[in-house]
Amino acid sequence: MSLPLVDPETATGTTKEQLDQIRAAFGTVPAMFKTVANSPAALTSMWTAFGAFGASSALGAALGEQIAVAVANRNSCEYCLAAHSALGRKAGVSREAMVAAQAGESDDPKTAAILTFALKLVEQRGQLDAADVEAVRAHGVTDEQVVEIVAQVALNLFTNYVNVALAVPVDFPTVPLRRAA
């Protein structure tokens, strides 16, 4: 069941301000944000998190989008898969690399290690041990980046759950899900 999409033209207060910022960033207000706008607190949380990663991420936009498609694919979130595939291409990631990232794969060993770590977080619901952290650190991933990977996974779980549970209509070019091998 989907919730009503909040109309940015009739929204008021902080919700309107944030939807206007989202429109400025995307050129439109994607359906996910219109859905989340049913809760001003949730919209503030989501938009602030996206802004924090965009402005000062130690991982960078390209890697953040690869993590997002891996998590989206694992959670069968067609909305996030479509949106982050488009954003990944905009961040300079090749179509082939984005498709590989869906399965947690990359030709770059550091990126592959990060995607493996991110998917392990999803699959094991955060129940990792020191060896998992050391495995990703062995690829040159900093402590700051380890924390950002966890935060990126958490943000993407939030958006995946919103889009899947609330049947948000996909308003980006669709991308087929990849089944795990």
C-alpha positions in Angstrom: 0.0 0.0 0.0 1.4 3.3 -0.9 0.9 6.5 1.0 -0.2 9.7 -0.6 2.6 11.7 -2.3 3.0 15.1 -0.6 2.6 17.9 -3.3 5.6 20.2 -3.0 3.4 23.1 -4.2 1.0 22.8 -1.3 3.5 21.7 1.4 4.3 24.3 4.1 7.0 25.2 6.6 10.1 23.0 6.9 8.7 20.4 4.7 8.2 22.9 1.8 11.7 24.3 2.4 13.2 20.8 2.2 11.2 19.8 -0.8 12.4 23.0 -2.6 16.0 22.0 -1.7 15.4 18.5 -3.1 13.9 20.0 -6.3 17.0 22.3 -6.7 19.3 19.3 -6.2 17.5 16.9 -8.6 15.6 19.2 -10.9 12.4 17.5 -9.6 11.1 16.0 -6.4 11.4 12.2 -6.6 8.4 10.2 -5.4 10.4 8.8 -2.4 10.8 12.2 -0.9 7.2 13.1 -1.6 6.3 9.9 0.4 8.7 10.5 3.2 7.4 14.1 3.4 4.3 12.7 5.2 6.6 12.9 8.2 8.5 16.1 8.5 10.9 14.5 11.0 11.6 11.6 8.7 12.2 13.9 5.8 14.6 16.0 7.8 16.5 12.9 8.9 16.7 11.5 5.4 17.6 14.8 3.6 20.1 15.8 6.3 21.9 12.4 6.0 22.0 12.6 2.2 23.4 16.1 2.5 26.1 15.1 5.0 27.4 12.3 2.8 27.3 14.6 -0.3 29.2 17.4 1.3 31.9 15.7 3.2 32.0 12.0 2.6 35.3 10.2 3.0 34.0 7.6 0.6 33.0 9.9 -2.2 29.9 10.0 -4.3 30.9 7.2 -6.7 31.6 4.6 -3.9 28.5 5.7 -2.0 26.3 5.0 -5.0 27.9 1.6 -5.5 27.2 0.7 -1.9 23.6 1.9 -2.4 23.0 -0.3 -5.4 24.5 -3.3 -3.6 22.2 -2.8 -0.6 19.2 -2.0 -2.8 19.7 -5.1 -4.9 20.1 -7.3 -1.8 16.9 -5.9 -0.4 15.0 -6.1 -3.8 14.4 -2.3 -3.7 13.6 -1.5 -7.3 13.2 2.2 -6.5 16.6 2.6 -4.9 18.3 0.4 -7.5 16.9 2.7 -10.2 17.7 5.9 -8.4 21.2 5.1 -7.3 22.1 3.5 -10.7 21.3 6.9 -12.3 23.1 8.8 -9.6 26.1 6.5 -9.9 26.3 7.1 -13.6 26.1 10.9 -12.8 29.0 10.4 -10.4 31.1 8.9 -13.1 30.7 5.2 -12.5 30.4 3.1 -15.7 27.2 1.2 -16.3 29.2 -2.1 -16.1 30.7 -1.1 -12.7 27.2 -0.3 -11.4 25.8 -3.6 -12.6 28.8 -5.4 -10.9 28.2 -3.4 -7.7 24.6 -4.8 -7.5 26.2 -8.2 -6.8 28.8 -6.7 -4.5 31.5 -7.1 -7.1 34.2 -4.7 -8.5 37.4 -5.0 -10.5 39.0 -2.7 -7.9 40.0 -4.8 -4.9 39.4 -1.9 -2.4 35.9 -1.3 -3.8 35.2 -5.0 -3.8 36.2 -5.3 -0.1 34.0 -2.3 0.8 31.0 -3.8 -1.0 31.6 -7.2 0.6 31.7 -5.5 4.0 28.5 -3.5 3.3 26.6 -6.6 2.2 27.8 -8.6 5.2 26.4 -5.8 7.4 23.0 -6.2 5.6 23.0 -10.0 5.7 24.2 -10.4 9.3 22.2 -7.4 10.6 25.3 -5.7 11.8 26.5 -8.7 13.7 30.1 -8.5 12.5 33.3 -9.2 14.4 36.8 -7.7 14.5 38.0 -9.9 11.7 35.4 -8.4 9.4 36.6 -4.9 10.2 40.3 -5.9 9.8 39.5 -7.5 6.4 38.3 -4.2 5.0 41.0 -2.2 6.7 43.6 -4.5 5.0 42.5 -2.9 1.8 43.4 0.6 2.9 40.0 1.5 4.2 40.3 4.1 7.0 38.4 4.0 10.3 36.5 7.1 9.1 35.5 5.2 6.0 34.5 2.1 8.0 32.1 4.2 10.0 30.7 5.8 6.8 30.1 2.4 5.3 28.0 1.4 8.3 26.2 4.8 8.1 25.6 4.5 4.3 24.2 1.0 4.8 21.9 2.2 7.6 20.7 5.1 5.4 20.1 2.8 2.5 18.2 0.3 4.7 15.9 3.2 5.7 15.2 4.2 2.1 14.9 0.6 0.9 12.3 -0.1 3.7 10.3 3.1 2.9 10.2 2.3 -0.8 9.5 -1.4 -0.5 7.0 -1.3 2.4 5.1 1.7 1.1 5.2 0.7 -2.6 6.7 4.0 -3.7 6.2 4.4 -7.5 9.6 4.2 -9.3 10.2 7.5 -11.2 13.7 6.8 -12.4 14.7 4.6 -15.4 14.2 1.0 -14.2 17.2 -1.4 -13.6 16.7 -5.1 -13.4 17.5 -6.8 -10.0 20.4 -9.3 -10.1 19.9 -12.5 -8.2 22.7 -13.6 -5.9 24.8 -16.4 -7.4 
